[in-house]
Amino acid sequence: MTGPDIPRRVRAATTIVMLLAPAGLLLVIDGLWELRWWASPSAHRLTAVLADIKREFGVEPPALLRGHTGAIELLVLGLLTMAPAFLALGVRAGNRTARTWVFALAIGTLAVGLAFIGSDATQPVTLHTYLTNLHQGIAVERIGDVNAAMYPSWYSWAEDIAQGLQALAAAAAVGALAMAVIWHGDWFFGRGNSQPADDAWDAAISRLHQRTVNGRDDER
């Protein structure tokens, strides 16, 4: 198999699937960084200050980083996001098993990533709202304690960027691979793979490919 023999869209899909590796790695690094911070004295001090403010003044604590459990979730999501990159060469070779696993993992991690982003965006009490409430209430003297224990502001930016890049990379991989299968279905269905060709997924993709090819022929 030589490079020029591989259809252009298949090569592009392979490259985009490989980009899931750095996108997932960023999420892994962010999850490990957050786990490290949650185990630090600053994190324990911050949670204690927020708990004291809630107990004394009834002010609900803000949404911070995803928490210890959330950091582990980001770590696992990052590892799963990286997994399809190791199957990219199988996709390039036209292997249907690799193609199916890349589809499943990319779609699954995209759904989970979007769910994480959505849950973060709908938090009722953000840090800005929380500090505003303290400024306007009787707990204004505790603002200094909160700021002293708070993590650097770039932590939350890093989390948002890592989650956003993961979702974009997964969506791009799904779209690029779908286009490659639709336009070059013969690369995956006519190369003597040992997998059975009559499963529902392959049949649906094959029909779509045939319609696309027939449509192009009609236009000529």
Buried (B, 14 or more C-beta within 10 A) or exposed (E): EEEEEBBEBBBBBBEBBBBBBBBBBBBBBBBBBBBEBBEEEEBEBBBEBBEEBEEEEEBEBBBBBBBBEBBBBBBBBBBBBBBBBBBBEBBBBBBBEBBBBBBEBBBBBBEBBBEBBEEBEEEEEBBEBBBEBBEEEEBEEBBEBBEEBBBEEEBBEBBBEBBEBBBBBBBBBBEBBBBBBBBBBBBBBEEEBEEEEEEEEBEEBBEBBEEBBEEEEEEE
